[in-house]
Amino acid sequence: MIISLWSLPLLLLSVFLIPILIYFFVTHQVLSFTFITSSYLLSFTTLFIVMAVIGPIVMGIYGYFSPHTAVYFSNWGGNFILIIEGYLTYLILKWARPIYQKYTQVVVRQQLVIAWIINVFYVSFFLVRFSYHVQLLKVAMPIYFLSAIAYIPITLGAMKISTKYFAYRDLATSQAIELQNLQTYTSHIETMYDDLRRFRHDYKNILLSLEDVIKTGTIEQVQQLFN
């Protein structure tokens, strides 16, 4: 599929327009816009990368072995290739699901800037593909295919690394807060123990004084000390 000059802006518009429509009319703003956009871009861009790689490879192999029927295969075999591309996309997304779930829990919900940087990087594949087809990028086709394939592991790797970093940072912050709370609690317990020790010392002295007055004094002295 060749990207024309006018199809690229429409494609990029749809990339962000569809998540907006889902945000307002499907999820009714229950899910965050960043979560919807990240999920949509991961699925759509992965499919687009697979289509950009698998289709030309299949057509190139078929055209090499049967150049006379390549045109007919291009017309009638497109749907079959699309099924293969969709299934490969499904397998990739299924494999990436555990990584993406942890990523959404840690990064998408808490680190919006990092999430959008990864989103912009992933969607930049459309610009790379457009530049390649309009000959802005003077690279060989194998290098272009390898670059396109590299987008998926690089993006998933960035998700995994950012998830681990912010998860460890949150864990360290939580442990520091717990340690601070424990120190505060311990200090409070020590203060209470000192107060109890002083109270015990005071009432013990009073009882000893009261005992002496009871033994040697009058009832008026006992009442005075008691009061």
trRosetta pair geometry for C-beta under 8 A, 3 or more apart (Angstrom, degrees):
i j d omega theta_ij theta_ji phi_ij phi_ji
1 51 6.9 6 14 145 126 116
1 52 7.6 -83 49 -97 96 66
1 55 7.1 41 -9 89 84 163
2 133 5.4 153 -149 -161 78 139
3 7 5.3 -140 -160 81 69 119
3 8 5.5 71 167 -67 121 89
3 11 7.3 -51 -137 -9 116 152
3 126 7.7 141 -116 -169 161 79
3 129 6.1 96 -5 121 141 101
3 130 4.8 -84 97 -101 143 75
3 133 5.3 138 42 47 85 153
3 134 7.9 -71 84 -33 91 95
4 7 4.5 91 50 1 83 107
4 8 7.5 -142 83 -16 46 80
5 8 6.9 -54 -168 16 26 109
5 134 7.2 82 -80 -93 80 138
6 9 6.7 -53 -163 36 46 102
6 10 6.7 38 148 -11 71 113
7 10 5.6 -64 -151 46 40 112
7 11 5.8 45 152 -28 73 107
8 11 5.6 -54 -144 34 29 113
8 12 6.4 24 160 -13 65 105
8 126 6.6 142 -145 157 87 107
8 127 7.7 84 -161 -97 128 54
8 130 4.7 41 -98 -103 136 146
9 12 5.8 -57 -144 41 32 107
9 13 6.1 36 155 -23 66 107
10 13 5.5 -53 -146 36 30 115
10 14 6.4 29 156 -18 64 105
11 14 5.9 -56 -150 36 29 108
11 15 6.6 39 149 -30 62 101
11 126 6.0 -174 116 -152 129 140
12 15 5.4 -43 -151 21 36 120
12 16 7.2 10 161 2 63 101
12 123 7.4 101 -126 166 84 121
12 126 6.3 171 -75 103 88 155
13 16 6.7 -75 -160 46 30 90
13 17 5.4 25 155 -22 72 121
14 17 5.4 -57 -122 43 32 110
14 18 5.7 36 176 -25 69 106
15 18 7.1 -56 -153 27 12 105
15 19 7.9 2 151 -3 48 106
15 40 7.7 152 -166 124 61 114
15 41 6.7 56 -172 -100 103 88
15 44 6.8 -177 -123 101 82 150
15 123 5.9 110 171 -137 156 131
15 126 7.5 -117 -49 -27 149 155
16 19 6.2 -54 -154 39 40 108
16 20 6.6 43 150 -22 67 106
16 37 7.0 12 -125 -127 68 117
17 20 5.6 -58 -155 34 35 114
17 21 6.5 33 152 -18 69 105
18 21 5.7 -53 -148 36 34 110
18 22 6.4 34 154 -18 66 105
18 40 6.3 176 100 -165 112 151
19 22 5.4 -53 -144 39 35 113
19 23 6.1 42 155 -27 67 105
19 33 6.6 98 148 -164 111 77
19 36 4.7 141 -155 122 96 104
19 37 4.2 58 -159 -87 169 71
19 40 4.9 -146 -75 23 101 153
19 41 7.9 -21 -51 -35 137 85
20 23 5.6 -52 -147 32 30 115
20 24 6.5 9 162 -3 65 109
20 33 7.4 19 -101 -139 57 116
21 24 6.4 -66 -144 45 27 96
21 25 5.6 -28 180 29 67 118
21 26 7.3 61 130 -12 69 104
22 25 7.1 -76 -116 56 15 77
22 26 4.5 -35 -151 34 60 131
22 27 6.2 42 154 -2 77 100
22 36 5.3 180 98 -169 122 136
22 40 7.2 171 19 -64 154 136
23 26 7.5 25 -13 45 13 88
23 27 6.1 -35 -131 50 34 110
23 29 6.2 50 169 -88 79 59
23 31 7.4 -115 -121 79 70 85
23 33 4.8 13 -111 -102 149 83
23 36 5.3 -162 -73 40 87 161
24 28 7.5 30 -179 -112 30 34
24 29 6.7 24 -107 -51 46 88
25 28 7.5 18 -150 -73 11 60
27 30 4.9 -123 166 43 90 89
27 31 4.5 -59 -178 25 156 100
27 36 6.6 -139 6 -81 147 131
31 35 5.2 -106 172 79 102 129
31 36 5.6 115 111 -53 119 97
32 35 4.5 94 63 4 89 103
32 36 7.1 -159 93 -4 48 84
32 108 7.4 162 74 153 133 98
32 109 7.4 153 9 -109 151 62
33 36 5.7 -55 -147 39 35 110
33 37 6.0 32 157 -17 69 109
34 37 5.9 -56 -141 41 28 108
34 38 6.0 28 159 -20 65 110
34 108 5.6 173 124 -166 110 87
34 112 5.5 -113 -89 -132 161 93
34 115 5.5 67 179 111 123 145
34 116 6.9 -80 -129 -62 107 88
35 38 5.9 -55 -143 37 26 109
35 39 6.3 23 159 -16 62 110
35 104 6.0 70 -128 -150 97 114
35 108 5.3 96 -90 156 73 135
35 109 7.5 27 -70 -72 113 70
36 39 6.0 -61 -149 39 26 108
36 40 6.1 22 157 -16 65 111
37 40 5.8 -58 -143 40 29 109
37 41 6.0 25 161 -16 66 110
37 119 6.2 27 130 -136 109 150
38 41 6.0 -56 -141 39 26 107
38 42 6.3 28 158 -22 62 107
38 104 7.0 167 94 -98 141 94
38 108 5.6 -109 20 -111 163 127
38 115 5.9 -60 -79 -177 135 109
38 118 7.7 39 -128 89 106 110
38 119 5.8 -98 -99 -83 71 113
39 42 5.9 -54 -148 33 27 111
39 43 6.6 18 158 -10 62 109
39 100 7.8 102 -107 172 73 132
39 104 7.7 24 -65 -90 97 135
40 43 6.1 -64 -151 42 29 104
40 44 5.7 13 163 -8 69 117
41 44 6.0 -59 -128 47 27 102
41 45 5.3 18 176 -11 67 118
41 119 5.3 98 55 -145 167 88
41 122 5.7 111 150 93 116 130
41 123 5.7 -68 -146 -62 123 102
42 45 6.6 -56 -128 43 15 101
42 46 6.1 17 164 -19 55 116
42 93 7.2 116 136 -118 103 100
42 96 7.6 -152 180 114 126 142
42 100 6.5 87 -165 -117 170 139
42 122 7.1 -33 -90 172 54 166
42 155 7.7 176 -117 139 84 138
43 46 6.1 -64 -149 36 21 110
43 47 6.5 18 157 -15 61 109
43 89 7.6 78 -163 167 65 118
43 93 6.2 31 -108 -102 76 143
44 47 5.8 -58 -153 37 30 110
44 48 6.3 28 152 -19 66 108
45 48 5.3 -53 -144 38 35 113
45 49 6.2 38 155 -21 67 102
45 122 5.1 117 98 154 170 103
45 123 6.1 -116 -85 -92 135 56
45 125 6.0 116 -162 41 110 132
45 126 7.8 -96 -119 -40 95 92
45 151 7.6 -108 153 138 115 134
46 49 5.8 -51 -147 34 30 110
46 50 6.4 30 154 -17 63 105
46 89 5.4 128 122 -143 101 94
46 92 5.7 -167 -176 100 131 136
46 93 6.3 145 90 -64 163 94
46 152 6.3 78 -120 -108 89 109
47 50 5.7 -56 -148 38 31 110
47 51 6.2 30 155 -17 66 108
47 85 7.0 85 -159 148 74 102
47 86 7.1 13 -130 -107 109 59
47 89 4.5 20 -93 -116 72 155
48 51 5.7 -54 -146 39 30 111
48 52 6.2 32 154 -22 64 107
48 125 7.0 143 101 103 118 127
48 126 7.2 -15 143 -81 155 85
48 129 7.9 -112 153 -17 111 161
49 52 5.6 -55 -146 36 30 112
49 53 6.4 14 158 -9 64 111
49 125 6.1 -41 -81 170 100 160
49 148 5.4 168 -151 171 90 95
49 149 7.2 135 168 -94 116 37
49 151 5.8 -144 -109 65 145 128
49 152 6.2 -179 100 -50 161 103
50 53 6.1 -68 -148 43 28 101
50 54 5.5 7 170 -5 72 119
50 85 4.9 144 126 -160 110 87
50 88 5.2 166 -151 94 139 118
50 89 5.0 -130 13 -67 157 90
50 92 7.3 -158 -66 1 128 146
51 54 6.6 -53 -114 44 23 96
51 55 5.6 22 -174 -16 60 121
51 82 7.7 14 -112 -117 106 69
51 85 5.0 60 -84 -166 69 152
52 55 7.2 -38 -117 34 9 107
52 56 7.4 -3 172 1 44 114
52 129 5.8 -94 -125 -114 148 134
52 148 5.5 -129 101 -160 125 153
53 56 7.0 -80 -163 42 21 98
53 57 6.3 11 158 -14 63 119
53 145 5.4 107 -127 -148 93 92
53 148 5.5 -176 -66 102 106 132
53 149 6.1 78 -98 -66 156 89
54 57 5.8 -67 -148 41 29 110
54 58 6.0 24 161 -18 70 109
54 81 6.8 165 124 -174 104 97
54 84 6.5 -158 162 111 145 109
54 85 5.1 -179 64 -93 143 91
54 88 6.6 152 -64 33 151 158
55 58 6.1 -60 -146 36 25 105
55 59 6.2 16 161 -11 64 111
55 81 5.5 89 -109 156 75 139
55 85 6.8 -6 -50 -67 87 137
56 59 5.7 -59 -141 44 31 108
56 60 5.9 34 158 -24 67 109
56 141 7.8 -133 143 -167 144 124
56 145 7.8 -133 77 -89 126 116
57 60 5.7 -55 -145 35 27 112
57 61 6.4 24 158 -16 63 106
57 145 7.4 92 -64 -131 109 146
58 61 6.0 -56 -148 37 29 107
58 62 6.2 24 156 -14 65 110
58 77 8.0 -143 136 135 126 128
58 81 5.5 -177 71 -117 157 118
58 84 7.6 112 -67 72 153 151
59 62 5.8 -56 -142 42 30 109
59 63 5.9 29 159 -19 66 111
59 70 6.9 85 -170 -163 82 102
59 73 7.4 163 -123 108 74 113
59 74 6.2 50 -127 -93 120 93
59 81 7.8 -5 -48 -92 87 158
60 63 5.8 -56 -141 40 26 109
60 64 6.4 32 155 -27 61 104
61 64 5.7 -52 -151 28 30 114
61 65 6.8 9 159 -2 63 106
62 65 6.4 -68 -151 45 31 97
62 66 6.1 -40 175 48 70 97
62 69 8.0 -86 162 91 104 90
62 70 6.0 139 114 -114 96 81
62 73 5.4 -126 150 117 148 164
62 77 7.6 160 -98 72 175 167
63 66 7.1 -84 -123 71 22 56
63 67 5.3 52 -175 -105 69 66
63 70 3.9 42 -103 -108 85 141
64 67 7.3 23 -112 -61 11 88
66 69 4.7 -21 147 43 118 102
66 70 6.5 161 101 -55 75 72
66 73 7.4 100 89 -24 120 140
67 70 5.5 -25 -149 -17 39 121
69 72 4.9 -52 -167 44 74 114
69 73 5.7 77 133 -25 87 101
70 73 5.6 -57 -146 40 32 111
70 74 6.2 38 153 -25 66 104
71 74 5.6 -52 -150 32 31 114
71 75 6.7 24 153 -14 63 105
72 75 5.8 -58 -151 38 33 107
72 76 6.0 -6 165 13 70 114
73 76 6.5 -71 -129 56 26 85
73 77 4.4 -3 -176 4 70 133
74 77 6.7 -30 -77 48 13 95
74 78 6.7 40 176 -57 46 95
75 78 7.0 -51 -174 -12 15 110
76 79 7.9 -50 175 22 42 97
77 80 4.9 -54 -161 41 67 117
77 81 5.9 69 141 -23 85 100
78 81 5.8 -57 -149 37 32 109
78 82 6.2 35 152 -23 66 106
79 82 5.4 -51 -146 34 34 115
79 83 6.7 39 153 -23 64 99
80 83 5.8 -49 -155 28 33 112
80 84 6.8 32 149 -15 63 103
81 84 5.6 -55 -154 37 37 112
81 85 6.2 37 150 -20 69 106
82 85 5.5 -52 -144 38 33 113
82 86 6.2 35 155 -20 65 105
83 86 5.8 -54 -147 37 29 111
83 87 6.4 27 155 -17 63 107
84 87 5.9 -58 -149 37 30 109
84 88 6.4 29 155 -17 65 107
85 88 5.8 -54 -146 38 30 110
85 89 6.4 33 153 -20 63 106
86 89 5.6 -53 -149 35 32 113
86 90 6.4 37 151 -22 64 103
87 90 5.4 -49 -150 32 35 116
87 91 6.6 35 152 -19 65 101
88 91 5.7 -51 -149 34 35 111
88 92 6.4 35 152 -19 65 104
89 92 5.7 -55 -149 36 33 111
89 93 6.2 26 156 -14 67 108
90 93 6.0 -59 -144 41 28 106
90 94 6.1 30 156 -21 65 109
91 94 5.7 -54 -144 36 29 113
91 95 6.3 29 156 -18 63 106
92 95 5.9 -58 -151 37 29 109
92 96 6.2 14 156 -8 65 113
92 152 6.6 -59 -166 -158 136 144
93 96 5.7 -62 -140 47 31 105
93 97 6.5 61 153 -58 63 85
94 97 5.7 -23 -154 -16 32 119
96 99 5.2 -61 -165 47 65 114
96 100 5.5 60 140 -25 90 108
96 156 5.4 -107 -127 -112 117 129
97 100 5.7 -61 -141 40 30 107
97 101 6.1 34 161 -25 67 105
98 101 5.8 -51 -144 31 30 112
98 102 6.7 24 160 -10 63 105
99 102 6.3 -64 -157 40 29 104
99 103 6.1 30 149 -23 65 114
99 156 5.6 53 116 -163 159 97
99 159 5.7 92 153 105 106 122
99 160 5.3 -52 -146 -76 114 95
99 163 7.5 -172 -168 9 69 155
100 103 5.2 -55 -144 38 35 118
100 104 6.3 35 158 -21 68 102
100 156 7.9 -65 -60 -123 83 87
100 159 6.6 -19 -96 168 57 156
101 104 6.1 -53 -149 33 28 107
101 105 6.6 25 154 -17 61 109
102 105 5.7 -59 -149 37 33 112
102 106 6.2 6 163 0 69 114
102 160 7.9 52 80 -118 124 61
102 163 5.0 77 125 -171 102 149
102 167 7.6 -25 177 -61 109 142
103 106 6.5 -72 -141 47 24 92
103 107 5.2 -30 -172 32 68 118
103 108 6.5 70 134 -19 74 101
103 159 4.2 -26 -101 -174 147 105
103 160 7.3 -68 -71 -71 108 40
103 162 7.2 61 -133 78 93 102
103 163 4.8 -91 -94 -69 62 124
104 107 7.3 -54 -92 56 16 78
104 108 4.3 -22 -137 30 56 136
104 109 6.7 72 161 -27 58 92
105 108 7.6 44 -2 43 18 94
105 109 6.3 -17 -163 7 26 130
106 109 7.1 137 71 41 2 98
106 110 6.4 -53 174 30 42 120
106 111 7.6 3 135 12 68 110
106 162 7.9 167 104 124 114 79
106 163 4.8 112 59 -142 139 74
106 166 5.1 145 161 90 111 115
106 167 5.1 -55 -121 -65 149 88
106 170 7.3 -140 -142 1 99 143
107 110 6.7 -86 -134 54 16 83
107 111 4.7 -53 -152 54 63 110
107 114 5.5 -93 -162 94 110 121
107 115 5.4 147 139 -70 97 92
107 118 8.0 40 142 7 146 144
107 159 7.2 -139 30 -147 153 67
107 162 5.1 53 -94 125 141 117
107 163 5.7 -85 -26 -84 112 68
107 166 6.0 137 -83 32 74 150
108 111 7.7 -23 -47 58 13 68
108 112 7.6 51 -162 -100 41 56
108 115 4.8 100 -106 -108 59 145
110 166 6.7 163 85 169 127 141
110 170 7.8 24 132 -75 174 132
111 114 4.2 5 138 28 118 117
111 115 6.2 139 98 -22 73 89
111 162 7.2 -141 84 172 150 118
111 166 5.8 -116 -25 -97 140 157
112 115 5.5 -57 -147 38 34 114
112 116 6.2 28 159 -16 69 106
113 116 6.1 -59 -149 38 28 104
113 117 6.5 32 152 -23 63 104
114 117 5.6 -51 -148 32 33 114
114 118 6.6 30 155 -15 64 104
114 162 5.4 160 166 -155 138 143
114 166 7.8 -161 41 -47 164 138
115 118 6.0 -58 -155 37 31 109
115 119 6.4 33 148 -21 65 107
116 119 5.1 -48 -143 36 39 117
116 120 6.2 41 157 -20 69 101
117 120 6.0 -53 -147 36 29 108
117 121 6.4 31 152 -19 62 106
118 121 5.7 -53 -148 35 32 113
118 122 6.4 30 156 -20 65 106
118 155 6.4 110 -171 -150 96 83
118 158 5.4 175 -113 115 110 131
118 159 6.4 98 -156 -72 157 77
118 162 7.3 -107 -54 5 136 156
119 122 6.0 -58 -150 35 29 108
119 123 6.3 14 159 -8 66 110
120 123 6.1 -61 -141 44 29 102
120 124 6.3 46 153 -40 62 101
121 124 5.6 -47 -156 14 30 119
121 154 7.9 -111 146 120 129 114
121 155 6.7 174 102 -99 110 91
121 158 7.3 51 70 25 153 171
122 125 6.6 -28 172 -7 45 108
122 151 6.7 111 -136 175 62 107
122 155 4.9 59 -90 -111 104 142
123 126 6.0 -18 174 7 67 111
124 127 5.2 -44 -166 33 63 115
124 128 6.4 67 138 -22 76 98
125 128 5.3 -52 -149 37 40 114
125 129 6.2 39 154 -19 71 103
125 148 6.7 90 -153 -133 115 74
125 151 5.0 24 -83 -117 126 164
126 129 5.8 -54 -147 38 30 109
126 130 6.2 31 153 -19 64 107
127 130 5.6 -52 -143 38 31 112
127 131 6.1 32 156 -20 65 107
128 131 5.8 -56 -147 37 28 110
128 132 6.4 30 154 -22 63 106
128 137 7.1 25 -161 -30 67 156
128 147 6.8 -138 173 130 144 125
128 148 7.4 -180 109 -87 130 76
129 132 5.7 -54 -149 33 31 113
129 133 6.5 22 157 -13 65 108
129 148 7.2 63 -79 -102 96 117
130 133 6.1 -63 -149 39 29 104
130 134 6.3 5 163 2 67 111
130 136 7.9 19 116 23 71 127
131 134 6.4 -67 -139 50 27 94
131 136 3.8 -78 -159 66 84 119
131 137 4.6 77 127 -18 105 102
132 135 7.7 27 176 -76 29 28
132 136 7.5 -66 -53 52 23 77
132 137 4.8 -37 -88 55 62 120
132 139 6.9 -56 -119 49 98 103
132 144 5.2 96 -133 -133 147 136
135 138 6.9 37 -171 -82 74 70
137 144 7.3 123 111 -98 131 107
139 143 4.7 -108 171 87 113 125
139 144 5.3 139 99 -58 116 87
139 147 7.6 33 125 -8 161 142
140 143 4.8 89 62 10 83 105
140 144 7.0 -147 97 -7 42 89
141 144 5.4 -55 -146 36 34 115
141 145 6.3 35 157 -20 68 103
142 145 5.7 -54 -148 36 33 111
142 146 6.3 32 155 -17 66 105
143 146 5.7 -54 -147 38 32 110
143 147 6.3 35 152 -21 65 106
144 147 5.6 -55 -148 36 30 113
144 148 6.4 32 153 -20 64 105
145 148 5.6 -52 -148 35 32 112
145 149 6.4 30 155 -16 66 105
146 149 5.8 -53 -145 38 32 109
146 150 6.2 38 153 -28 64 106
147 150 5.6 -53 -148 30 30 116
147 151 7.4 49 150 -37 58 89
148 151 6.0 -36 -169 1 37 115
149 152 6.5 -49 -176 21 48 107
149 153 7.9 23 145 3 73 101
150 153 6.3 -63 -154 47 47 97
150 154 5.6 45 154 -22 79 115
151 154 6.0 -64 -143 42 24 111
151 155 6.1 22 162 -19 64 112
152 155 6.1 -60 -147 36 24 107
152 156 6.3 14 161 -9 63 111
153 156 5.8 -58 -139 46 33 107
153 157 5.8 38 158 -24 67 108
154 157 5.7 -56 -145 37 26 113
154 158 6.4 28 154 -20 62 104
155 158 5.7 -53 -150 34 31 111
155 159 6.5 33 151 -19 63 104
156 159 5.4 -50 -149 35 36 115
156 160 6.3 34 153 -18 67 105
157 160 5.7 -55 -145 38 32 109
157 161 6.1 28 159 -16 67 108
158 161 6.0 -54 -139 40 29 107
158 162 6.0 24 163 -14 64 111
159 162 6.2 -61 -144 41 23 105
159 163 6.1 25 157 -22 62 111
160 163 5.7 -56 -148 35 27 113
160 164 6.5 24 157 -16 63 106
161 164 5.9 -56 -149 37 30 108
161 165 6.3 29 155 -20 65 108
162 165 5.7 -54 -143 36 32 112
162 166 6.2 16 165 -6 67 109
163 166 6.5 -65 -144 44 24 97
163 167 5.9 24 159 -20 63 115
164 167 5.7 -59 -140 40 26 112
164 168 6.2 24 161 -16 64 108
165 168 6.1 -61 -152 38 24 106
165 169 6.3 22 152 -18 63 111
166 169 5.3 -50 -141 39 36 115
166 170 6.1 39 157 -20 67 103
167 170 5.9 -52 -146 37 29 109
167 171 6.3 30 152 -20 62 107
168 171 5.5 -53 -146 37 32 114
168 172 6.3 33 155 -19 66 104
169 172 5.8 -52 -147 36 30 110
169 173 6.4 31 153 -17 64 106
170 173 5.6 -54 -146 38 32 112
170 174 6.2 34 154 -20 65 106
171 174 5.6 -54 -146 37 30 112
171 175 6.3 29 155 -17 65 106
172 175 5.8 -54 -145 38 31 109
172 176 6.3 33 154 -21 64 105
173 176 5.7 -54 -148 35 31 112
173 177 6.5 30 153 -18 64 105
174 177 5.8 -54 -149 36 32 110
174 178 6.3 31 153 -18 65 106
175 178 5.6 -53 -145 38 33 112
175 179 6.2 36 154 -21 66 104
176 179 5.7 -52 -147 36 31 112
176 180 6.4 32 152 -19 63 105
177 180 5.6 -53 -148 37 32 112
177 181 6.3 33 152 -18 65 105
178 181 5.6 -53 -146 38 32 111
178 182 6.2 34 153 -21 65 105
179 182 5.6 -52 -147 35 31 113
179 183 6.4 32 153 -18 64 104
180 183 5.7 -52 -148 36 32 111
180 184 6.4 33 152 -18 64 105
181 184 5.6 -53 -148 37 33 112
181 185 6.2 33 153 -20 66 106
182 185 5.6 -52 -145 37 31 111
182 186 6.2 32 155 -20 65 106
183 186 5.7 -52 -144 37 30 111
183 187 6.3 32 155 -19 63 106
184 187 5.8 -55 -149 37 29 111
184 188 6.3 30 152 -20 64 106
185 188 5.6 -55 -149 36 31 112
185 189 6.4 33 152 -20 65 104
186 189 5.6 -52 -148 35 32 112
186 190 6.5 33 153 -19 64 104
187 190 5.7 -53 -149 35 32 112
187 191 6.5 34 152 -20 64 104
188 191 5.7 -52 -149 34 33 112
188 192 6.4 32 153 -17 65 105
189 192 5.7 -54 -148 38 32 111
189 193 6.3 34 152 -21 65 105
190 193 5.6 -53 -146 35 32 112
190 194 6.5 34 153 -19 65 102
191 194 5.8 -53 -150 35 32 110
191 195 6.5 32 152 -18 64 105
192 195 5.6 -53 -149 37 33 112
192 196 6.3 33 153 -19 66 106
193 196 5.6 -53 -146 38 32 112
193 197 6.2 34 153 -22 65 106
194 197 5.6 -53 -146 36 31 112
194 198 6.4 29 156 -16 65 104
195 198 5.9 -56 -149 38 30 108
195 199 6.2 30 153 -19 65 108
196 199 5.6 -54 -145 38 31 112
196 200 6.2 34 155 -21 65 106
197 200 5.7 -52 -147 35 29 112
197 201 6.4 30 153 -19 63 105
198 201 5.6 -53 -148 36 33 111
198 202 6.3 32 155 -20 66 106
199 202 5.8 -55 -146 36 31 110
199 203 6.3 16 163 -8 67 107
200 203 6.5 -59 -140 42 26 98
200 204 6.1 29 158 -23 62 112
201 204 5.8 -59 -147 35 26 113
201 205 6.5 25 156 -18 63 106
202 205 6.0 -58 -154 35 29 108
202 206 6.5 27 152 -17 65 107
203 206 5.3 -50 -146 37 39 115
203 207 6.3 42 154 -21 68 102
204 207 5.8 -53 -148 36 31 110
204 208 6.5 32 152 -19 63 105
205 208 5.7 -54 -148 36 33 112
205 209 6.3 32 153 -18 66 105
206 209 5.7 -55 -149 38 32 110
206 210 6.2 33 152 -20 66 107
206 225 7.9 159 -164 167 82 99
207 210 5.5 -52 -144 38 33 113
207 211 6.3 39 153 -25 64 102
208 211 5.6 -49 -149 31 32 114
208 212 6.7 31 152 -17 63 101
209 212 5.8 -53 -152 34 34 109
209 213 6.5 30 152 -16 67 105
209 225 6.2 -156 127 -161 108 136
210 213 5.8 -54 -146 38 33 109
210 214 6.2 36 154 -23 66 106
210 222 7.1 73 -154 -142 80 79
210 225 5.7 173 -98 123 74 132
210 226 6.9 75 -118 -77 119 75
211 214 5.8 -54 -148 34 30 112
211 215 6.5 24 155 -15 63 108
212 215 5.9 -62 -152 39 31 108
212 216 6.1 -18 168 19 69 113
212 217 7.8 64 123 -11 66 106
213 216 6.7 -80 -134 56 24 79
213 217 4.1 -26 -165 23 71 135
213 221 5.1 -148 -163 126 115 109
213 222 5.3 159 126 -87 117 65
213 225 5.2 176 0 1 168 155
214 217 7.1 -21 -55 47 14 90
214 222 5.8 67 -86 -102 69 121
217 221 3.6 -85 167 73 137 145
217 222 6.2 162 92 -45 117 75
218 221 5.1 103 53 6 69 99
218 222 7.3 -126 103 -3 41 88
219 222 5.4 -50 -149 35 39 115
219 223 6.4 39 152 -19 68 103
220 223 5.8 -53 -149 36 32 110
220 224 6.3 34 152 -21 64 107
221 224 5.6 -53 -146 36 32 114
221 225 6.3 29 157 -15 65 105
222 225 6.0 -59 -148 39 29 106
222 226 6.2 29 154 -20 65 110
223 226 5.6 -57 -145 38 30 113
223 227 6.2 29 157 -19 66 106
224 227 5.9 -55 -148 35 28 108
